[in-house]
Amino acid sequence: MTQTPSQDGSPVADRRRETPRIRLARVAVDATSTCAGVAGLDRGPGDRYCTHVGGERLPGVVVIADGDPGTYGVAIHVRARLTDLHVLADDVRAEVRAAAARAGLEEHLGEIRIAITDIDDGSGA
């Protein structure tokens, strides 16, 4: 089986065999991380806001069944920079939708909810 590194460098199973739910979680993490205004993704207390893939945790994204078979809602927990938070949330949603479409996952993507869990004001505090 082909091994590919995870974000933390540990090997994970061949990603072509992953479920749409797990693939959506990976797409959401990657897409959100590229958005201006995002300081990071929030794992939450005890990694509550993570999608678990075997021993790997995808931080800040929770993907759950969305009511329709094969459709998943995505909750993204963001640490934001000082910016217009409504615009940031809209930008993250748009980027995740576009990335899911590029990955061929558009039909599996349901509602995208954004939670701003912290503001990074750049002070380091």
C-alpha positions in Angstrom: 0.0 0.0 0.0 1.3 3.5 -0.9 2.1 5.6 2.1 1.8 9.4 2.1 2.9 11.7 4.9 0.3 13.4 6.9 0.5 17.1 7.9 2.6 16.2 10.9 4.9 13.9 8.8 3.6 10.6 10.0 2.6 8.0 7.4 -1.0 7.4 6.7 -2.8 5.0 4.4 -3.2 5.6 0.7 -5.4 8.7 0.5 -7.1 7.5 -2.6 -8.9 5.0 -0.4 -10.2 7.5 2.1 -13.9 8.2 2.5 -15.4 11.4 1.2 -15.8 12.6 4.8 -12.1 12.4 5.5 -11.2 13.8 2.1 -13.5 16.8 2.8 -11.8 17.3 6.2 -8.4 17.4 4.5 -9.7 19.8 1.8 -11.2 22.1 4.5 -8.0 22.2 6.5 -5.9 23.0 3.5 -8.3 25.6 2.0 -8.9 27.4 5.3 -5.2 27.7 6.0 -4.7 29.6 2.7 -7.3 32.3 3.5 -6.1 35.8 4.4 -7.3 36.7 7.9 -6.9 33.1 9.2 -4.3 33.0 12.0 -4.8 29.3 12.4 -7.3 26.5 13.1 -8.4 25.8 16.7 -8.2 22.2 17.9 -10.3 23.0 20.9 -10.0 21.6 24.4 -8.9 18.0 24.3 -8.8 18.1 20.5 -12.6 18.5 20.5 -12.6 20.4 17.1 -10.6 17.8 15.2 -11.5 15.1 12.7 -9.8 11.9 13.7 -8.3 9.7 11.0 -6.7 6.7 12.7 -3.9 8.1 14.8 -3.9 11.4 12.9 -6.0 14.5 13.9 -7.0 17.1 11.4 -7.2 20.3 13.5 -10.0 22.8 13.6 -12.4 20.9 11.3 -15.3 18.6 12.3 -17.1 16.8 9.4 -20.3 15.0 10.2 -23.2 13.4 8.3 -25.6 16.2 7.1 -28.9 14.4 6.7 -28.7 13.4 3.1 -26.9 10.1 2.4 -23.3 10.8 1.3 -23.5 14.5 2.3 -21.5 16.0 5.1 -21.6 19.3 7.0 -18.3 20.9 7.8 -17.7 23.0 11.0 -14.5 25.0 10.8 -13.0 26.5 14.0 -10.8 29.5 13.2 -8.4 31.7 15.1 -8.7 35.0 13.1 -6.5 38.0 12.7 -7.9 41.4 13.1 -10.3 41.7 10.2 -14.0 41.9 9.3 -15.2 38.6 10.6 -18.3 38.3 8.4 -16.1 38.8 5.3 -13.6 36.2 6.7 -16.3 33.6 7.2 -17.7 34.2 3.7 -14.1 33.9 2.2 -13.5 30.7 4.1 -16.8 29.2 2.9 -16.1 30.2 -0.7 -12.5 28.8 -0.6 -13.7 25.5 0.9 -16.5 25.1 -1.7 -14.1 25.9 -4.5 -11.5 23.4 -3.2 -14.1 20.7 -2.7 -15.2 21.2 -6.3 -11.6 20.9 -7.6 -11.3 17.7 -5.6 -14.4 16.2 -7.0 -16.2 16.4 -3.7 -18.9 19.0 -4.5 -21.8 16.5 -4.3 -20.7 15.4 -0.8 -20.4 18.9 0.7 -23.3 20.2 2.8 -23.5 23.2 5.0 -20.3 24.9 6.0 -20.3 26.6 9.4 -17.6 28.9 10.6 -16.8 29.4 14.3 -14.4 32.2 15.2 -13.0 30.9 18.4 -10.2 33.5 19.0 -8.8 36.7 17.7 -5.0 37.1 17.2 -4.4 40.8 17.6 -0.7 40.3 16.8 0.4 41.2 20.4 1.5 37.7 21.2 -0.6 37.7 24.4 
